[in-house]
């Protein structure tokens, strides 16, 4: 494959179709991207099975932090089993201690259940106090890549830490920038750091459809939808790199 690999995160059927039609190389399949992404529904997983590109499913059973109790871990193990049974390409997860360090014990348990699946460490990485320690943990556990915004809300803000993370990884694990990556800032990002994969929502604000649903809070002004045009534009840019 030439150029930069483009991963697009989606949380519904229309988003999945838009990512594929726009030329994404891989999809991160979620539900509730407004909450940072949760485990996708069985129905959406079923629709993704026939995708012509690799699909990695988010494994996150609830919103909030990544400090998981035993019941959460049990749910995550079951969700990984579901993804494997469905035949998707991989999973995406992370876990922290209260102080932000990666939870080696929990991550090791989850990784042991991922035979045959690709695995991405998600932005739980952005909570860590020590980049070197976290990178070594991710490598030791066998993650393929780390999705990170450089420990800041967006990748554009986290360039210094992204550069440091890339250097510390030294080619031993893939580093994939995400959060706020778009056609307007991808060039500046890649001019500074030679990433080979990027992660984007390629989303635009979704106009509310139902006034009644909006009044009761079911539709919000922060909801977004995947744009096939933005996917196509970002993929075209990636092919030039």
CORBEL-V269038 format. One record per helix or strand. SS is the DSSP state (alpha for helix, beta for strand). FROM is the first residue (numbers start at 1). LEN is the number of residues. If there is no record, write none. Layout:
# CORBEL-V269038
ss: {SS/SS}
from: {FROM/FROM}
len: {LEN/LEN}
This chain:
# CORBEL-V269038
ss: {beta/alpha/beta/beta/alpha/beta/alpha/beta/alpha/beta/beta/beta/alpha/beta/alpha/alpha/beta/alpha/beta/alpha/beta/beta/alpha/beta/alpha}
from: {5/13/26/31/33/38/42/54/70/90/96/102/104/118/123/131/145/159/174/186/197/203/211/224/228}
len: {6/10/4/1/3/1/7/5/17/4/1/1/9/4/5/11/4/11/4/7/4/3/5/3/12}
